[in-house]
Amino acid sequence: MLWSLACAAPSLPAFRAATHFGVNVLGSEHRDLSVRFARGARDKFAGVAYALGEYGVPLIDGAAAHFECRIVDRYYGGDHEIFLGRVERYHYEHKPTLLFCHGAYHRAHPLDEDV
Ligand SMILES: Cc1cc2nc3c(=O)[nH]c(=O)nc-3n(C[C@H](O)[C@H](O)[C@H](O)COP(=O)(O)O)c2cc1C
């Protein structure tokens, strides 16, 4: 799994020093939580219910999926740094997930439900 982090992000040193990162796939009811994490804050996890995974990464309660990844490489990506992780543990639930596209939040659901 790969993702990129802005080189100006205050959290970049912490991710560079880490051996693992966690990915939380939010459910469609988690819009406010997503907005919170999309903004700068001293402690984004304050008041958020989560548990620490086997490798110390935060896994948010009620997320549609969790991935615990070992960082295997980092790449230069211009104004972002690209992190590549090997998925070592995961968990998922069948529930509608939150999407952000065209500048707005959406609920992901199968096209079959439209017919
Ligand atoms: C939908 C969405 C996706 C985003 N994706 C990224 C991303 O992939 N990498 C990134 O560095 N910032 C991304 N951002 C911007 C960060 O959320 C924003 O810069 C935030 O302030 C970062 O927090 P920090 O300043 O505490 O690092 C995204 C924002 C939104 C709304």
The ligand as an SDF file (V2000), in Angstrom:
LIG
                    3D

 31 33  0  0  0  0  0  0  0  0999 V2000
   -9.6550   14.4990    0.9920 C   0  0  0  0  0  0  0  0  0  0  0  0
   -8.2930   14.9680    1.4390 C   0  0  0  0  0  0  0  0  0  0  0  0
   -7.1850   14.1970    1.1190 C   0  0  0  0  0  0  0  0  0  0  0  0
   -5.9050   14.5920    1.5290 C   0  0  0  0  0  0  0  0  0  0  0  0
   -4.8450   13.8200    1.2220 N   0  0  0  0  0  0  0  0  0  0  0  0
   -3.6190   14.1730    1.6450 C   0  0  0  0  0  0  0  0  0  0  0  0
   -2.5010   13.3530    1.3550 C   0  0  0  0  0  0  0  0  0  0  0  0
   -2.6100   12.3030    0.7110 O   0  0  0  0  0  0  0  0  0  0  0  0
   -1.2860   13.7340    1.8200 N   0  0  0  0  0  0  0  0  0  0  0  0
   -1.1230   14.8870    2.5360 C   0  0  0  0  0  0  0  0  0  0  0  0
    0.0120   15.1870    2.9290 O   0  0  0  0  0  0  0  0  0  0  0  0
   -2.1620   15.7100    2.8020 N   0  0  0  0  0  0  0  0  0  0  0  0
   -3.3990   15.3760    2.3770 C   0  0  0  0  0  0  0  0  0  0  0  0
   -4.4640   16.1910    2.6360 N   0  0  0  0  0  0  0  0  0  0  0  0
   -4.2300   17.4850    3.3190 C   0  0  0  0  0  0  0  0  0  0  0  0
   -4.0570   17.2900    4.8150 C   0  0  0  0  0  0  0  0  0  0  0  0
   -5.1840   16.6560    5.3520 O   0  0  0  0  0  0  0  0  0  0  0  0
   -3.8450   18.6520    5.4770 C   0  0  0  0  0  0  0  0  0  0  0  0
   -2.7160   19.2760    4.9290 O   0  0  0  0  0  0  0  0  0  0  0  0
   -3.6790   18.5510    6.9830 C   0  0  0  0  0  0  0  0  0  0  0  0
   -3.5690   19.8660    7.4980 O   0  0  0  0  0  0  0  0  0  0  0  0
   -2.4350   17.7630    7.3550 C   0  0  0  0  0  0  0  0  0  0  0  0
   -2.2940   17.8100    8.7640 O   0  0  0  0  0  0  0  0  0  0  0  0
   -0.8860   18.2030    9.4260 P   0  0  0  0  0  0  0  0  0  0  0  0
   -0.6720   19.6520    9.0210 O   0  0  0  0  0  0  0  0  0  0  0  0
   -1.1050   17.9970   10.8840 O   0  0  0  0  0  0  0  0  0  0  0  0
    0.1180   17.2510    8.8500 O   0  0  0  0  0  0  0  0  0  0  0  0
   -5.7530   15.7950    2.2560 C   0  0  0  0  0  0  0  0  0  0  0  0
   -6.8810   16.5650    2.5770 C   0  0  0  0  0  0  0  0  0  0  0  0
   -8.1360   16.1470    2.1680 C   0  0  0  0  0  0  0  0  0  0  0  0
   -9.3390   16.9770    2.5430 C   0  0  0  0  0  0  0  0  0  0  0  0
  1  2  1  0
  2  3  1  0
  2 30  2  0
  3  4  2  0
  4  5  1  0
  4 28  1  0
  5  6  2  0
  6  7  1  0
  6 13  1  0
  7  8  2  0
  7  9  1  0
  9 10  1  0
 10 11  2  0
 10 12  1  0
 12 13  2  0
 13 14  1  0
 14 15  1  0
 14 28  1  0
 15 16  1  0
 16 17  1  0
 16 18  1  0
 18 19  1  0
 18 20  1  0
 20 21  1  0
 20 22  1  0
 22 23  1  0
 23 24  1  0
 24 25  2  0
 24 26  1  0
 24 27  1  0
 28 29  2  0
 29 30  1  0
 30 31  1  0
M  END
$$$$
